[in-house]
Structures are given as C-alpha cells and as structure tokens.
Amino acid sequence: MLNGLWLGFFVVAAIAALARWLIGDDPAVFAALVESLFAMAKLAVEIMIVLFGTLTLWLGFLRIAEKAGLIELLARVLGPLFHRLMPEVPAGHPALGLITLNFAANGLGLDNAATPIGLRAMRALQELNPTPAVATNAQILFLVLNTSSLTLLPVSIFMYRVQQGAEDPTLVFLPILLATTASSLAGLLAVALVQRLRIWDPVVLAYFVPGALLLGGFIALLAGLSATALASLSSLLGNLTLFGLIITFIVIGALRKVPVYESFVEGAQEGFEVAKSLLPYLIAMLCAIGVLRASGALEFGLDGIRWLVEVLGWDTRFVEALPTALVKPFSGSAARAMLIETMQSQGVDSFPALVAATVQGSTETTFYVLAVYFGAVGIQRARHAVGCALAADAAGITAAILVCYWFFG
C-alpha cells in the first residue's frame, strides 16, 4: 500500500505539472517541484533534530516507569478490553500500558509526549509481529486510533485564534470535541469492520459506556466556564498532567528501588537509536508530499470541489476552509499555514475560519504518522491501515463542517 501510495503522489504531481506547463503556460512549475524536493529533505532533517531531543527525553522517563512496574499495572487494568480489541496481544503485555499512556497524552494535547510514547508502543507491538515487514491487526488499530486525533483540550487551536485577534479563542472548543469524537469513532468502527472485532462485547461496553458518561460530564462542566477560565484550565491541565507524569515516574521508581538516573540514560539511548532510524522514511514521505503540493494538484482538486458544490446548489462557504482539510492528512505545517491564511483572508471569526480551525483540531497528519510509526519498526506493508485512517479523517472533516453549520450556520 505504501509503495503504491508513494508512487501515486509522484505520478499525480507529474501530471498536474505537465498540465500547468502545457495548458497554463507555466514552465516555472518544474523549478518549484525540484525546489520542493530539497526543501522537504531539509524539513525532514529539522524534524529529526526535534525528534532526537523529545524521543531521548521521553523514552528515558518511560524506561523508569517500565522498571517501576507502572506500564505493567496499566496493562493489567486494561487487559480485558484490549483482549477483545487486540486479541493477538497477550494479557499484561507492556504494549497495552504504553498504548494507554499514548492515548491519554493525545487526548490532553501533549503532542511532544504522545509521539515518543506511541513509538515505544509500536516497537513493543512489533516484538509480537511474526512477519516484521507487514503490519499486524493490533498495530493497524493503534495507528488508526492515533490518526483519528481524539483531543479533549485543543490548546494549540486556541493559541492560533488568540494570535489572529479572536475575541473568544475557545469558541471552537465544543465543535472540535464533537468532530474529533466522530473521527475516533469512525476509525474504530472501520478497523472493527475489517478485522471483525467484537465491539458490542459486554466487556468492551463496560469500558466504553462509563468513559462516554465521564466525557459527557466533562463537556457539561467545561461548557459552563467562561472563555477566559476555559483557556486557563486547558493550559494548566495540560502542563500539570505532563509534569505530573514525570514526577510520578521518578518518585514511584525511587520508592521501588529503581536506579532512576541509570534507567533514564538507558531509555534515552534507545530513543536516540529509534530517532536515527526514522530519517529515510520521513524524507521519502515528505518529498512525495512536497512535489504534490508544488505541482498544484491540491489546488486543482479544490477548484473542482467548488464547482461541484455550486452545481449542486449547496452553501459554498465551507469550501474556503477545504485547503486546511485537504493538506492536513499530508502535512501538519502546511495545514497550519492554510488555517492561518484562511483566518487572515476571511476573518478569524468568519465561517470558513471556524470550520478550518475545527478541522485542524479534529484531524491528524495521517501520512506523517504512518511514515513515523511504521517507519520506526521497518513496516513496509500497511495493509488496510491507510484506508481506515482516511475514513477517520473523512468523518472528522465531515463532522467539522456539519457541527460548524449547527453552531455558527
């Protein structure tokens, strides 16, 4: 799947570039394509520099937690649930605890912590993989739920809106929460359908129903707060949780006679090795995405969607937000740039800008996550991971548009 997808990016980019040259009389497009290759290669190295630091830091702390028995404890608590969702993973396996920590970090918007934990979880799942080059069902479910981007506190979106002068930066909080819930549910159902998982099992429902009730109560609590209080709580809760995890790992490790410094260094060395192996995969995917953008293929697609919406007689306001939606699965930095451009050109509280902010907060950079998570363990055949992840993205984008019509229409 990845082989065909990567090849397809270059083929589509070549066709679009030829069209711009022969039909649009724009020979400069080929210079833009070549420039994008070098720019994306440079970007991959810049990303790797950040990843070296974050992976080394967080895998060091995770090694302390692992030796203190915290990862094993999480795995035992969630063993019955994951036994139904990931039947090939043995009960109590360390991967289950790491997966739980990864989901918790993602939900709180702690991206810098979530990625290293997720990579550690993927490596733990790879230990159970009988065919190392082919993704297992458990790895696919884990990846798809990561790309579905379940986020309870989208602090970064609030920050972008503050920078652009929004009177109420948290205006999109509930739309994002609803859209990201739809995205995660769609991703889970897509994988469950393909893998024939027993999601209606009483044990699965026993975990999900209380979780849904807690989420509903949390939403009700936050809905009653002012914009200022909500933004303050979001920032405090995220940072407090992040540092609280670090202190918990260190203190419990020390109480259980774990040599915390030596364990940190041991885990950090593993993080350095993991980060080093990612560079070829990042360069491959980012360069393919770069030529696709530089060729104008995404712009062609947007023009076609706008024409179709007009023919159908629908409200076309949401089309101006689609650049963010179209590039988000490929590049997080490009989506951020598209979001900010929409805010500046349309107005930070305009309908297209609100849709774009909701899309940005409820979807994930699917192909980047795919390249990083599968690249870290050398997986080359993704099987149905891409299709299920894109289904989650499509659900998140659709939900974002519909919810924004409901809230702001």
C-alpha positions as CSV (number, residue, x, y, z in Angstrom):
1,M,0.0,0.0,0.0
2,L,2.7,2.5,0.9
3,N,4.6,1.6,-2.2
4,G,1.6,2.4,-4.4
5,L,0.7,5.5,-2.5
6,W,4.2,6.9,-2.7
7,L,4.4,6.3,-6.4
8,G,0.9,7.8,-6.9
9,F,2.0,11.1,-5.3
10,F,4.8,11.5,-7.8
11,V,2.6,10.4,-10.8
12,V,-0.2,12.8,-9.9
13,A,2.3,15.6,-9.3
14,A,3.9,14.9,-12.7
15,I,0.5,15.0,-14.5
16,A,-0.5,18.2,-12.7
17,A,2.8,19.9,-13.5
18,L,2.6,18.9,-17.2
19,A,-0.9,20.4,-17.3
20,R,0.3,23.7,-15.8
21,W,3.1,23.8,-18.3
22,L,1.3,22.8,-21.5
23,I,-2.1,24.3,-20.7
24,G,-1.3,27.0,-18.3
25,D,2.0,28.1,-19.9
26,D,3.8,27.9,-16.6
27,P,7.2,26.3,-17.1
28,A,8.3,27.5,-13.7
29,V,6.4,24.7,-12.1
30,F,9.3,22.3,-12.7
31,A,11.6,24.6,-10.8
32,A,9.1,24.6,-8.0
33,L,9.0,20.8,-8.0
34,V,12.8,20.5,-7.7
35,E,12.9,23.2,-5.1
36,S,10.2,21.3,-3.0
37,L,12.3,18.1,-3.0
38,F,15.3,19.9,-1.4
39,A,13.0,21.9,0.9
40,M,11.3,18.7,2.1
41,A,14.6,16.9,2.6
42,K,15.8,19.9,4.7
43,L,12.5,19.9,6.6
44,A,12.9,16.1,7.4
45,V,16.3,16.8,9.0
46,E,14.8,19.7,11.0
47,I,12.0,17.5,12.3
48,M,14.6,14.8,13.1
49,I,16.6,17.3,15.3
50,V,13.4,17.9,17.3
51,L,12.6,14.2,17.4
52,F,16.1,13.3,18.7
53,G,15.6,15.5,21.7
54,T,12.0,14.6,22.5
55,L,12.4,10.8,21.9
56,T,15.6,10.7,24.0
57,L,13.9,12.6,26.8
58,W,10.6,10.7,26.9
59,L,11.9,7.2,26.3
60,G,14.3,7.9,29.2
61,F,11.3,8.6,31.6
62,L,9.4,5.7,30.1
63,R,12.2,3.3,31.0
64,I,11.9,4.4,34.6
65,A,8.1,3.8,34.5
66,E,8.7,0.4,33.0
67,K,11.2,-0.7,35.6
68,A,8.9,0.7,38.4
69,G,6.1,-1.6,37.1
70,L,3.7,1.2,36.1
71,I,3.4,0.1,32.5
72,E,2.7,-3.5,33.6
73,L,0.0,-2.1,36.0
74,L,-1.8,-0.2,33.2
75,A,-1.6,-3.3,31.0
76,R,-3.3,-5.4,33.7
77,V,-6.1,-2.8,34.2
78,L,-6.9,-2.6,30.5
79,G,-6.2,-6.3,29.7
80,P,-9.8,-7.4,29.3
81,L,-10.6,-4.5,26.9
82,F,-7.6,-5.0,24.7
83,H,-8.0,-8.7,24.8
84,R,-11.2,-8.1,22.7
85,L,-9.8,-5.3,20.5
86,M,-6.3,-6.7,20.1
87,P,-6.7,-10.5,20.7
88,E,-3.2,-11.3,19.4
89,V,-1.6,-9.2,22.2
90,P,-1.1,-11.3,25.4
91,A,-2.8,-10.1,28.6
92,G,-0.4,-7.9,30.6
93,H,1.9,-7.2,27.7
94,P,3.8,-3.9,28.2
95,A,2.5,-2.6,24.9
96,L,-1.0,-2.2,26.4
97,G,0.2,0.2,29.1
98,L,2.2,2.2,26.6
99,I,-0.9,2.4,24.3
100,T,-2.9,3.8,27.2
101,L,-0.4,6.4,28.0
102,N,-0.2,7.4,24.4
103,F,-4.0,7.9,24.1
104,A,-4.0,9.9,27.4
105,A,-1.3,12.2,26.1
106,N,-3.0,12.7,22.8
107,G,-6.3,13.5,24.5
108,L,-4.7,16.2,26.5
109,G,-3.0,17.7,23.5
110,L,0.5,16.7,24.8
111,D,2.0,16.0,21.3
112,N,5.6,16.1,22.4
113,A,4.9,13.3,24.9
114,A,2.5,11.3,22.8
115,T,4.8,10.6,19.9
116,P,7.7,9.1,21.8
117,I,5.3,7.0,23.9
118,G,3.5,5.9,20.7
119,L,6.7,4.9,19.1
120,R,7.7,2.9,22.2
121,A,4.3,1.2,22.0
122,M,4.7,0.4,18.3
123,R,8.1,-1.2,19.0
124,A,6.5,-3.3,21.8
125,L,3.8,-4.5,19.4
126,Q,6.5,-5.2,16.8
127,E,8.0,-7.8,19.2
128,L,4.8,-9.8,18.7
129,N,4.9,-9.5,14.9
130,P,5.6,-12.8,13.1
131,T,6.1,-11.0,9.8
132,P,8.2,-7.9,10.6
133,A,7.6,-6.1,7.3
134,V,3.8,-6.5,7.4
135,A,1.6,-4.5,9.9
136,T,-0.4,-6.7,12.3
137,N,-4.0,-6.1,13.2
138,A,-3.0,-4.6,16.6
139,Q,-0.5,-2.2,15.0
140,I,-3.1,-1.1,12.5
141,L,-5.8,-0.4,15.2
142,F,-3.2,1.5,17.2
143,L,-2.1,3.6,14.3
144,V,-5.7,4.4,13.1
145,L,-6.8,5.5,16.6
146,N,-3.7,7.8,16.6
147,T,-4.6,9.3,13.3
148,S,-8.2,9.8,14.4
149,S,-6.8,12.5,16.7
150,L,-9.0,12.3,19.8
151,T,-8.3,15.6,21.5
152,L,-10.1,16.9,24.6
153,L,-8.0,20.1,25.1
154,P,-7.0,21.6,21.7
155,V,-4.8,24.3,23.2
156,S,-2.8,24.9,20.0
157,I,-6.0,25.9,18.2
158,F,-6.9,28.4,20.9
159,M,-3.4,29.8,20.6
160,Y,-3.7,30.4,16.8
161,R,-7.0,32.2,17.3
162,V,-5.5,34.4,20.0
163,Q,-2.7,35.3,17.7
164,Q,-5.2,36.3,15.0
165,G,-7.2,38.5,17.4
166,A,-10.2,36.3,18.2
167,E,-12.4,37.8,20.9
168,D,-13.3,34.3,22.1
169,P,-10.4,32.0,21.4
170,T,-12.2,28.9,22.8
171,L,-15.3,29.4,20.6
172,V,-14.5,26.2,18.7
173,F,-13.8,24.0,21.7
174,L,-17.1,22.1,21.7
175,P,-17.2,21.8,17.8
176,I,-13.7,20.3,17.9
177,L,-14.6,17.9,20.7
178,L,-17.7,16.7,18.8
179,A,-15.8,16.4,15.5
180,T,-12.8,14.6,17.0
181,T,-15.2,12.1,18.8
182,A,-16.8,11.4,15.4
183,S,-13.4,10.9,13.8
184,S,-12.2,8.5,16.5
185,L,-15.5,6.5,16.4
186,A,-15.3,6.2,12.6
187,G,-11.7,5.0,12.8
188,L,-12.6,2.4,15.4
189,L,-15.6,1.2,13.5
190,A,-13.7,1.0,10.2
191,V,-11.0,-1.2,11.8
192,A,-13.6,-3.3,13.7
193,L,-15.4,-3.9,10.4
194,V,-12.3,-5.1,8.5
195,Q,-10.9,-7.1,11.4
196,R,-14.3,-8.3,12.7
197,L,-13.7,-7.1,16.2
198,R,-16.4,-7.7,18.9
199,I,-17.0,-4.1,19.8
200,W,-20.5,-5.0,21.1
201,D,-19.0,-7.4,23.6
202,P,-20.3,-6.7,27.2
203,V,-16.7,-6.3,28.4
204,V,-15.9,-3.6,25.7
205,L,-19.2,-1.8,26.5
206,A,-18.3,-1.9,30.2
207,Y,-15.2,0.1,29.5
208,F,-16.7,2.4,26.8
209,V,-20.1,3.4,28.4
210,P,-18.5,4.8,31.7
211,G,-15.9,6.5,29.5
212,A,-18.7,8.1,27.4
213,L,-20.5,9.2,30.6
214,L,-17.4,10.8,32.0
215,L,-16.7,12.5,28.7
216,G,-20.2,13.9,28.7
217,G,-19.9,15.2,32.2
218,F,-16.6,16.8,31.4
219,I,-18.1,18.5,28.4
220,A,-21.0,19.8,30.6
221,L,-18.6,21.1,33.2
222,L,-16.4,22.9,30.6
223,A,-19.5,24.3,28.8
224,G,-20.4,26.2,32.0
225,L,-17.0,28.0,32.2
226,S,-16.2,31.4,30.7
227,A,-13.8,31.6,27.7
228,T,-11.0,33.0,29.9
229,A,-11.5,30.3,32.6
230,L,-11.6,27.6,29.9
231,A,-8.4,28.7,28.2
232,S,-6.7,29.0,31.6
233,L,-7.8,25.5,32.6
234,S,-6.7,24.0,29.3
235,S,-3.2,25.3,29.7
236,L,-2.9,24.4,33.4
237,L,-4.3,20.9,33.0
238,G,-2.1,20.1,30.1
239,N,1.1,21.3,31.6
240,L,0.2,19.9,35.1
241,T,-0.5,16.5,33.6
242,L,2.7,16.5,31.7
243,F,5.0,17.4,34.6
244,G,2.9,15.3,36.9
245,L,3.6,12.2,34.9
246,I,7.3,12.9,35.1
247,I,7.3,13.3,38.8
248,T,5.1,10.2,39.3
249,F,7.5,8.1,37.2
250,I,10.6,9.3,39.2
251,V,9.1,9.2,42.7
252,I,7.5,5.7,42.3
253,G,10.7,4.5,40.6
254,A,12.8,5.7,43.5
255,L,10.3,4.2,46.1
256,R,10.6,0.8,44.3
257,K,14.4,1.0,44.4
258,V,14.8,1.6,40.7
259,P,18.1,3.3,39.8
260,V,16.3,6.3,38.2
261,Y,19.3,8.1,36.7
262,E,20.8,4.9,35.1
263,S,17.4,3.8,33.9
264,F,16.8,7.2,32.3
265,V,20.1,7.1,30.4
266,E,19.4,3.5,29.3
267,G,16.0,4.6,27.8
268,A,17.4,7.7,26.3
269,Q,20.0,5.7,24.4
270,E,17.1,3.7,23.0
271,G,15.4,6.9,22.0
272,F,18.5,8.0,20.1
273,E,18.6,4.8,18.1
274,V,14.8,4.9,17.3
275,A,15.1,8.5,16.1
276,K,18.1,7.7,13.9
277,S,16.1,5.0,12.0
278,L,13.3,7.4,11.1
279,L,15.1,9.7,8.7
280,P,14.9,7.7,5.5
281,Y,11.1,7.2,5.9
282,L,10.5,10.8,6.7
283,I,12.5,12.0,3.7
284,A,10.6,9.6,1.4
285,M,7.1,10.7,2.5
286,L,7.8,14.4,2.9
287,C,9.4,14.7,-0.5
288,A,6.4,13.0,-2.1
289,I,4.0,15.3,-0.3
290,G,6.2,18.3,-1.3
291,V,6.0,17.7,-5.0
292,L,2.3,17.0,-4.8
293,R,1.8,20.5,-3.3
294,A,4.2,22.3,-5.6
295,S,2.6,20.8,-8.7
296,G,-0.7,22.5,-7.9
297,A,-2.6,19.2,-7.7
298,L,-4.3,20.1,-4.4
299,E,-5.4,23.5,-5.9
300,F,-6.9,21.7,-8.9
301,G,-8.8,19.5,-6.5
302,L,-10.2,22.4,-4.6
303,D,-11.4,24.2,-7.7
304,G,-13.2,21.0,-8.8
305,I,-14.9,20.7,-5.4
306,R,-16.0,24.3,-5.5
307,W,-17.5,23.8,-9.0
308,L,-19.3,20.7,-7.9
309,V,-20.8,22.3,-4.8
310,E,-22.0,25.2,-6.9
311,V,-23.6,22.8,-9.4
312,L,-25.4,21.0,-6.5
313,G,-26.7,24.3,-5.2
314,W,-25.2,23.9,-1.8
315,D,-23.8,26.6,0.5
316,T,-20.2,27.1,-0.7
317,R,-18.9,28.9,2.4
318,F,-17.2,25.8,3.7
319,V,-15.2,25.4,0.5
320,E,-12.8,28.2,1.6
321,A,-11.9,26.0,4.6
322,L,-11.1,22.9,2.5
323,P,-7.4,23.8,1.9
324,T,-6.7,23.0,5.5
325,A,-8.8,19.8,5.2
326,L,-7.1,18.7,2.0
327,V,-3.5,19.1,3.2
328,K,-3.9,18.1,6.9
329,P,-3.5,14.3,6.1
330,F,-0.2,15.1,4.4
331,S,1.5,17.9,6.3
332,G,0.7,19.5,9.7
333,S,2.8,22.6,9.0
334,A,1.1,23.1,5.6
335,A,-2.3,22.8,7.3
336,R,-1.3,25.3,10.0
337,A,-0.2,27.7,7.2
338,M,-3.6,27.1,5.4
339,L,-5.5,27.7,8.7
340,I,-3.7,31.0,9.4
341,E,-4.1,32.2,5.8
342,T,-7.9,31.5,6.0
343,M,-8.1,33.4,9.3
344,Q,-6.3,36.4,7.8
345,S,-8.1,36.5,4.4
346,Q,-11.6,35.6,5.7
347,G,-11.5,36.9,9.2
348,V,-10.7,35.0,12.4
349,D,-14.3,34.5,13.3
350,S,-15.7,34.0,9.8
351,F,-17.5,30.8,9.0
352,P,-14.6,29.4,6.8
353,A,-12.1,30.2,9.5
354,L,-14.2,28.5,12.2
355,V,-14.5,25.4,10.0
356,A,-10.8,25.4,9.3
357,A,-10.0,25.6,13.0
358,T,-12.4,22.8,13.8
359,V,-10.9,20.6,11.0
360,Q,-7.3,21.4,12.2
361,G,-8.3,20.4,15.8
362,S,-10.1,17.2,14.9
363,T,-7.9,15.5,12.3
364,E,-4.3,14.3,12.1
365,T,-1.4,14.3,9.7
366,T,-2.2,10.8,8.7
367,F,0.7,10.1,6.3
368,Y,3.3,11.7,8.6
369,V,2.1,9.4,11.4
370,L,2.1,6.5,9.1
371,A,5.7,7.2,8.0
372,V,7.0,7.8,11.5
373,Y,5.2,5.0,13.4
374,F,5.6,2.2,10.8
375,G,9.0,3.5,9.7
376,A,10.3,3.2,13.3
377,V,9.8,-0.5,13.2
378,G,10.5,-1.1,9.5
379,I,7.0,-2.0,8.3
380,Q,6.6,-1.8,4.6
381,R,3.1,-3.3,4.0
382,A,0.4,-1.2,5.8
383,R,-2.5,-3.4,4.7
384,H,-5.8,-1.7,5.5
385,A,-4.3,1.0,7.8
386,V,-4.3,3.8,5.2
387,G,-7.9,3.2,4.1
388,C,-9.2,3.1,7.7
389,A,-7.2,6.1,8.7
390,L,-8.5,8.1,5.8
391,A,-12.1,7.0,6.7
392,A,-11.5,8.6,10.2
393,D,-10.1,11.7,8.5
394,A,-13.2,12.0,6.2
395,A,-15.5,11.5,9.2
396,G,-13.7,14.2,11.1
397,I,-13.8,16.7,8.2
398,T,-17.5,16.0,7.5
399,A,-18.4,16.3,11.2
400,A,-16.4,19.5,11.5
401,I,-18.4,21.1,8.6
402,L,-21.8,19.9,9.9
403,V,-21.1,20.8,13.5
404,C,-20.0,24.3,12.4
405,Y,-23.2,24.8,10.5
406,W,-25.1,23.7,13.6
407,F,-23.1,26.0,15.9
408,F,-22.4,29.0,13.7
409,G,-24.5,28.4,10.5
